[in-house]
Amino acid sequence: MDEHLAQLLANTHDKNEGPRKRAELDLLHSQRNPEFPLSLARIGVHTGAPVEIRQAALTYLRKFIEKNWAPDDAASGPQIPVSDDTRDYLRRAVLDLVLSPEDERKVKVAASYVVSKIAVADFPHGWPALLPSVLATMPAGTDAQLHGALRILQDLVEESLTGEQFFTVARDIVQACYDVAVNEARKPTHRSLAVLVFRSCFDLMDIVKEYHLKEVKAFAEEVLSGWLPFLEQVIKSPLPPLVDDSGSQPESWYGPIALKDQAVKTLIKIRSIFPSLLVPQSLALFTATWEELSRLAPSYQSLFISSDAQSRLEDIDGLPFTLDFLVLDELDFLNQCMRAPPVREQLGAEVKARGAVHDTPWVLDLMNLLVSFSQITQEEEGLWDIDISLYLAEETSVSSNYTARTACGDLVIKLGEWLDKAALEGLFAYTKTLFSGEGASWQRQEAALYLFNAILNDFQDMEKSVPPEIANVYLELVTYAIKRQDEPMLRARGYLVAGALAQVYPPALGLLDNVVDAITRDDSELVQVAGVKAVEGFIRGGVPADRQVPIILAVQRFLEAKDLSELEDADDLLVTLLDTLRTAISMDTRIAIHPESKAVDLLFLIAKHGAANFHVTLIVSETFEDIARTFKDNEGPLKDMEHPRLYAALCSKVLPSITGTFDVANLTQDNPLVTVCSLFFFSSFFFSSFFFYLSFFV
């Protein structure tokens, strides 16, 4: 049967659908043969078979075990009985494979998943020899055996052990991981995996501490007495020098970066579960992390700002090994350390001794560090040129792509929450050095304005005021930035900062005309979109009512210049356009019924191309509801006017478009635009006594 199954497994990789489907069906039918799992195991352990066939055999075996191993787990359908002899053989075979000297990591990983699925059901009572076998292999095993043992240990801790079970073996697991982690004779990747397993133990401690807080905390304190000095030393250890300027990360960095990153992630995990245990070492860890980031800044510049090195890479064990991951986690940890009382006490004392934030060395050094890691990478620049929605997603903080740049923004926000307005002074003290000469790059200038943008937005959210003198000097920097014709990224940032500044500093409203012109006349689409987003801030800041029409015309011309079919997948751009259009209409909702205005038409146009997006639909619907409510209740600028006439005019302008959609659409098909128009009809107009006013109009 082995040869037959091996051929079927090979056919599952066939590029032709017919043979592939037949092979999958034959494998499904073969499962009822008692030899099926045994044959899969024999194929998986056969070193002479192709790697992809062995992987496939172990994958099918894992799925078979998931469905049929546990007697009471029949949620996915009828189970196939597995005899005790078969169970014993499979346990031995896959465990021996994982702990064998064979160095085929893909096969080892696939086999460790099988062990994990068996262990979920059997460990510890049905498979008592599992953990002793794994731990006995680790001290003197080969690299391949150690890797297999660590993979099993990871799966046991993350998937198999309960909280109570863990504490019967916790000391043995933690000690075994520590012995591997501190052993410099072992590969850095294996040491990293040992640290990862140790970090996973804290998730189980977090569960158990709810019932045994005193005992768990005492255990954690005991083991950390050895682990914390090691983790600190890992952070302090410098990477090998970057000897060439090839624009790619040297392979010799992979292991050390993986180890450093796991060390930092572990410290972050410890702080989240036992924050008090890190307080005594917080100042030392803060200093070590700061010094490490300072050492890494030139390499980060070389790899990701000056070059386009590959980023966000992980190995087959899920260990991140590129510099951007390490920088991101260290920035996150630095942010957390800065909140620790000993760190704040030390830093605060230095500020007090100097008498002013802008004269305090650590403040200027920190701003220099944050600007270094806030620069736009070449990868981001290329992606934003391809898809403008990615740029907008970052600006609206809806992107799941958490980067060093966003981590720096978070850190400067926390600094503002601590130092209040003094944080703005410190940021400007460093920023002015970037704009006062010719040596600074546009990337660093843009990064400094990005950080100001982040802290300014937070000040607005917290209803904090910005000192006029600080706002005024930043207005000068913004004016400089928007005039840099050869640097579109810097211009775009200038407009975004102008929009935020206009909400807290009225003189910034004078830049509105520049922003409106940029929406239609700038050569860069990114700058145009930044202008669209910035306009909303100007309106909230109180621009004169006579600027409403030019703003709406700018949005109209922006849309007229686009291939609207490309907008259907540009969700973030559509939302940005709608937010700005909605805010512009709210200045005076009578624009919706003006015979020469296309404000309502623009709403329908955007709704048409974004009808499949719920957020787009919701904003358009709410915009019409706001207009209808204003006309009905005489709110805002209409409180002294005869509202039935206004509402009738709105009906006459909007209803033809809505009814036209129902007329031309095939209502038996799923048409998102019909759904949108239905929402308009029943939310906006029904809410506003639609039938009464429609009869009045008729």
N, C-alpha and C positions, 0 to 999 in steps of 0.2 A: 504493500500500500504506500510505502514511503515514496517510491519513484512516481507513482500516479499522483500523489498529492503535490510532490515537488513540481511536476509539470503543470498542474492546475494553478499552483502559486505563481509560476512563471507566466502563465497565460493571463493572470490578473493584471500584469504590467503591459499587456499588449496594447498598442496604440489604436488598434481596430476595435470598435465597440462590440461587434458580434462575438468574436472569441473571448473577449474580456467578460461579457455578460454571462456567456455559457460557463466559463470557469467559475465565476462567483456563484452561479446557481448549483453547479456540481459540488462545490465546497459546502454549500448549505445542506445539500442532501446527504453528504458524507458524514455529517456531524453525528448521526445516529449510530454509526459504526463504533463499537467500543474501542477500536484501535485508533480512532481519529485523534484524540488528544495525545496518545502515546507516539503516534507517527509524527505529529507536529513537533513534539519535544525532540525526537530523534533527529529530525531535519535541523532544528534550531541548534543542537549541540554539535552537528557534523561540520567540522572545520574545513572539509573539502568542498562544501557546497558554496555557491556564490553568496556574498554578503546580503544582497537584496532578497534572495530566497529565504535565507535564515531569518532575516528581519520580518518578512511577511509571515513565516511560520509562527514565530513567537508572537506576532501581533494577533493572528487568528487564535492562537492558544489563549492569549490574555482575554480576548472577547468571549471565548468559550467558557473560561473560568468565571468571568464576571457574571455570566448568565446562569451557569449550572453548578457552581461549586457549593455555595451556601444553600442548605436545604430549604430554608424559609424565605429565600429571596427569589420569588417567582413572579415579580411584578411585570416583567417583560414578556411573559408567556410561559408555556409548558417547559419544564426542565428535562434535561437528558440525564439519567442516572450516571454517576461516576463511582466506580467500585473503590473499595478501600485500597486494594493493591495498586490501582492506577493512581490514586492520590499519593500514596507513598513514593511511587516511582517519580511522579512529576515533581514532588517537593525536592527529592534528592537531585534530580537531573538539572533543574533550573538553578538551584542553589550552587551546585558544583560548577555550573557554567559561569555564573556571576563571579564566583570566587576563584576561578581558574586563572592560570598565568597568561591565557590568551589576551592579546592586546587589541582586539577589534572592538572599539568603544561603541559603535552603533549597535552591535549585537549585544554587548554587555548592558547597555541602557534598555534595550527591548526586553532582555531577560529579567532585569531588575524590576520592570513593571509587572511581569508575571509573578515574581516573588511577592511583590507588594500586594497584588490582588489575592493571592493565597493567604498571606499573612493577615489581611483584614478579617478573614473568616476564621483562621486557625490559631493565630498567635494570641496568647502564649500557651493556652492549654492543649491545643491540638498540634502544636509545633514547638515544643519547649526547647529543642536544640537549635533553633534558628539564631537567636541573639548570641548565645555562647560561641557558635561557629563563626559568626561575623566578627565578634570582638577578638577571638583568638587569632584571626587571620591578619589583623591590622598591624600589630607591632613589627613583625618580621616578613610580611608578605611582599611580593614584588609590586611594582607600580600598578600593574594591571589588576592584581588581586586587591590591592588597597582601594583602587578606584571602584571595583565591584562592591567591596564591603561598605564603602562610604555611600554608594548609591542605595544599597539596601537599608542602611542606617537612616538615610534621609527619608526614604519612603516609609519606614517604620514610624519615625517621629511625626511625620506630616500627615500620614493617612491611617496608620494601624493602631497606634497606642492610644488608649484613653488616658485621661489625667491621672486616675488612680494607678493604672498599670505603669505609667511613666515613672512614678516616684518609687516604685520597687526596683527600677533599673537605672534611674537617673544618674546616680553617681558613677556607675560604670560607663555609661554613654558619654557623659561630659568629660571624664578623665581620658577615655580613648581618643576623643576628638582633640583634647588639649595636647596629648602626646604627639599627635600628627601635626597639629598646627605649629607647634614650637620647634619641630624638627626641621632644621634648615637643609638636611640631606634629602628631604622629600621634595617633589616637584611643587612649585608654587600653586599650580592648579589644584593639586590634591590637598594642600594646606588650606586653600580657599574653600574647598568643598567641606573640609572639616569645620571651618568657621561657620559656614552656612548651616551645617547640621546643628552646631551649638546655638546659633541664633534661632533656629526652629524650635529648640527646647523651650524658649521663653514663651512661645504661644501656648504650650501645655502648662507652663507655670502660671500663666495668666488665668487659665481656666481653674486650676486647683486652688489658687490663692483666695478665691471667693469663699472657700470653705476652711482653708488652713493657712490663713495669711501669715501668722507668726512663723510657722515651720517653713513655708515656702520662701519667705523673705530671708530667713536665717540661712537657708540653703543657697539662695542666690548670692548673698553677701559672702558666704564662704568660697564659692567657686570664683567669684569675681576678684577675690584677692589675688588670684593667680592670673586670671584672664585680662584684667584691665591693664596691668603693666605691659603685657604682650601686645594688646591692641594699640596702645599708645606708641609703642616702639615701631609697630608696622607703619603707622602714619608718619612717624619721624624719618623712617628709612627713605633716602632719596632714590628716585628712579635712575637707571643708567643714563648717561648723557645722550642727548639727541645729536648724534655725530654727523648725520647727513641732512641735506635740505631737499629730500626727494618729495616732500609733501605727503608722505604716508607714515603711519605709526610703525616703528620697528617691531619685529616679532618678539624681540627680547623683552619688550614691555608687557606683553600679554599676561604672563603669569603674575609679575609683581603688581600690575594694575588690578587684576582680579582679586588678589589677596588684600590689597589696600581697600578696595571697594567693599569687600565682605566685612572687613574690620569696621569701616565707617557705618555700614548698614546695621551691624550688630550693636554698635553704640547707640544708634538711633532707636533700635528696638528696645534696648535696655532702658533708655530714658523714657520711652513711652509706657513701660510697664512698672518699672521701679525708679522713678525720677530721683528719689532721695538718695539712692545708692551712688549716683554719679556726681552729686553736688560737691563732695570733698575734692574730686579730681577735675571738676569742670574748668577751672582756670588753666590747669596744665593741658587739658585736652583742647581747649579753645586756642591756646597759644600754638600747640602742635599743628592744629588744623589750619590756622592762619598762615603759619610759616610754610606749610606744605602747599597751600594755594598760591602763595607768593612765588614759590619755586616753579610751580606748574604754569604760571601765566605766560611766560615766553614760549613754552612748547605749545600751549593752547593757541596762541597767536599764530605760530608757524603752521600748525596743522589745520586749523579750522577757519582762520580769518584770512591769512595770506595764501592758504591752499585749501583744497576741497578734499580733505582726508575722509575716509569712510568713518562713519560714526554709528553709535547705538548698536554695536555688535555684541552678541553673546555666543558662547560655545555650546556644545551639545548638552552640557549639564545645566544650561541656563545661567552661567556665570558671565556677567558683563566684563569685557576686557578692553574697551576703548576708553581713551582719556576723557571724553565728554561725559561718560557715565560717572567716572570718579569725581570730576569737578562738580557735577550736579549734586551728588550725595554729600560731598564735603561742604558745599555752600549751604545745603539744607542743615547739616549738623552744626555749622558755624552759627547759623541763625538761631538754632535751639540753644546752643551754649551761651549766646549773648543774653539770653533771658535768665540765666542762672544767677542767683544773688551774689556769689563771690565775684563773678565776671563783671556784673554791673557795678559792684562796689569799687572794683579796681579801676575800671574805665571812667566811672563817675569821678573818682578821686583825681584822676589825671586831668579831666576837664576843669574841675574846680581849681586845681593848682595852676593851670594856665590862665584861668579867668575868662576864657572865651572858646567856644567850640572851634571856630575857624583857625585858631592858633594851636589846636591840640594835634600833635603828630598822628596819633592813632586814627583820628577822624579822617584826616587827609589821606592816610595810607589805605584806610578801608574804602574810601570813595575811589581811589585809584584802582584798587582790586576789583570793585564792583563794575567800574567802567570797562575794565579789561575783559571781564567775562560777560558783559552785556552787549558786546559788539555783535552786529549781524554777521553770522557765518556765511561763507560762500554757498553752502548747501541751502540755507534759508533764502538767500538772495535769489538763487536759481529757481527754487520752488515758488516763490512769490511772483516771479516773472511769468511762470507757467499758469499759476492759479491764484488770482488775486484774493479769492475767498480764504486761502490759508493765512494771508496777511491780516485780513479782517478778523479771523477767528482768534488770532493771538491778541489783537487789540481789544477784543471784547471779552477776553479771558474765557472763551468757550472751547478752546483747543485742548485736547487730551495730551498733546505733545509738550510735556513739561520739560523745559530746557534750562540751561545755565542762565540764559537771559531772563526768563521768568522767575527763576530762583533769586536772582539779584534784585529784581523788582520787589519780590516778597520781603527780602531782607531789609531793603531801604524803607519799606512801609513800616516794618516793625521798629526800625530805628526812629522813624517819625513818631510812632506811638509812644516811644520812650522819651526821646529828647524834645518832642514837640517842634516848635518853630526853629529851635537850634539845629535840628537836622537839615532844614532847608539852608541855613547859613553855612553849615559844613559842606553840603553838596555844592553850593554855589562857589565857595572858596576854592574848591578843586576845579569846578567846571570852567571858571574864568581863565584858568591857566591854559585850557584847551583852545580857547577862542582868542587869546591875546597875541598869539604868534602864528608863524607859518608852519611850525613843525608838526602839529597834531593832525591826524588823519580824520577824514570825514566820518569814519566808522566810530572813532572815539567821541567825536562831537555829537553824533547821533545817539550814542549810548548814554552820554551824560544827560541829554534832553529826554531820553526814554525814562531814565530813573526819576527825573523831575516830574515827568508826566505821571508816573506811577504814584509818587508820594502826593502829588497835587490832587489826583483823583481820590485818594484815600482821605485827604483833608476835606474834600467836598462831601464825601460820604459821612464823615464824622462831624460835619458842620463846623470845622475849624477855619479860622480866618488865616489868610496869607499876608504877611507884612507887606505894605505897599512898596517899600524900597526893594524887597526881594522880587516882587512881581514886576516892577519896572525894569530891573536889570535883565530879567528873563525875557521880557518883551523885546528888549534890544537884541538878545541872542536869537529869538525867534525871527525877528525882522532880517537878521543876517542870514539865517538858515534858509528862509524861503526865497532868497535871491541867488542861491547857489545853483546856477543853471546846469552845471555838469554833474550834479550830485542829487539825483532824484530821491534817493532814500532819505537824505538829510532834509530836502524840501518837504517831503511827506511828513516827516516827524515834526518839522516846524509848524505845519498847518494843524496837526493834531494837538500840539501843545498850545497853539493859539486858541483853538476851540475850547480847551479846558481852562485856559487863562481868562478867556472872555467871561466866564461864569463868575469869577471872583474879583476881576480887575477891569472896570469899565473902559479905561483907555485902550485895552486890547480889542474892543469892538471896532476900532478903526481899521482893522485888517480884514474886515468882512469882504470888502470889494475884491481884495487880492485872492481870497479863498474862492469866491464865486467865479472869478475869471479863471482860476486854476482848474475848476471842474470841467470847463469846456475847451480851454485853450492850451493846457499843459500837454507836452509831448508824451509824458509818462502816464500810463493808465493807473499805476500805483498812486501817483500824486493826485490824479483826478479823484480816485476813490477816497483818499485821505481827506480831500477837500469836502466831499459829500458828507463824510462822517463828522468833520469838524464843524460844519454849518449848524448842526443840531446844538452844539455847545454855544455858538453865537446867539442862536434864537433864545436859548434858556437864559443867556446873559442879558437879554433885553434889547435886541436890535430894534431900530425904528420900524414902525408898521409899513412904511413905504418900501422896505426891502423885501417884503413877502413875494411880490411878483417876480423880481429878478432871481430870487432863490428857486422858486418853482420852475421858472424858465430854464435855469441852469440844469436842474435835474432832468427836465424834458429834453434838452439838447444832448445831455449825456446819454440818455436812452436812445434817442434818434440816431446817434452815431454808432450804436452797437448792433451787432448781429444778435437779435433777440433770441434766436434759437439756442445760443450759447449760454443764455442766462438760466435755462431750466435746471441746470445742475449747480448753479452758483448761488446756493442757499444763503450764505453769509452776505453776499453782495445784495441780494434781493431784500434781505432783512434790513441792511443798512440804508438802502434807498427808501424803504418804507418808513423807517423810523424818522429819517430826515423829512420826508414828505408829510408825514403825520404831524410832526412838530411845526412845520411851516404852515400847514392848513390851520392849526390851532391858533395861530396869531390872529386870524380873523376868518371864521368859518364861512363868511359870505363869499369867499373866493370859490367855494364849491359850486355856487350857482351863477357865477359871473359868466356871461355868454362867451367871452373871449378866453376864459381860463380853461386849461386842460387838466386841472388838478384831479378831478374825478376820473377823467379818461386815463390818467397815469396810474391811478389806483387799480383800475380794471386791467390795464396792460400788464402791470406787475403781477396781479392776481392770476392772470391767464398763464403766464410763464412760470409761476411758482405755485400753481394750484395743488400740486401733489405734496407740498410742504405745509404741515399743520401750522407752524409758526407764522409763515407768510399769510395763510388764510386767517389766522386769529388776528393779526395786526390789521389787515385790511378790514375785516369785519368790525373790529373795535373802532377803527377810524370812522367808518360810516355811522356807527352807533353814537360816537362822540358828536358828529355833525348833527345827526338827527335829534339827539338830546338837547343840544344847544338851541336848535330852531324851535323845539317844543317847549322848553322850560325858560326861554328868554334869559339864558346865562351869558356871562361875558359881555362882549361888545354889542349884543343884540337885545339887551334888556329893555330898551326903550322903543323897540320896533314891533310891528304887527307880525307876530310869528306865524300865523296860519298862511299868510301869503308867501313867506320865505320857505316854509315846508312844502307848499304846493310847487314852488319853483324847483326845489330839490327833487321832488317826485318826477316832475316832467323831464329832468335832466338824467335821472338815474334809471327809472323804470324801463325805458326803451332798451337800454343795454342788458338789463336783467332778463326781460321777457324775450329779447332776441336770442339770448343764450338758450333758453328753454325751447324756442321755436326751431333752431337749427340743430340742436344736439339730439343724438339718438339716446333717448332716455333709458333704453334697455341695456346700454353699455355703461361701463364704469368710466365716467367722465369727471375728473376732478373739478373742472370749471363749473359744472352744474352744481356740484356740492357747495362750492364757494358761493355761487349766486343764491342757493337755497339758504345758506347761512345769513347772507345779507338780508334776504327777504324776511326771514323769521326772527332774526335778532335785532337788526337795526330798525326796520320799519314796523314790525309788530310791537316792539318795545315802545315805539313812539306813536302809538294809536294810529297805525297805518291806515286802517280802513276808514276811520273817521275823517282823516285829513284827505285821503284820496277822494272820498265822496264830496268833500268841500271843493276840492280842485275841479272835479268833473262838473 
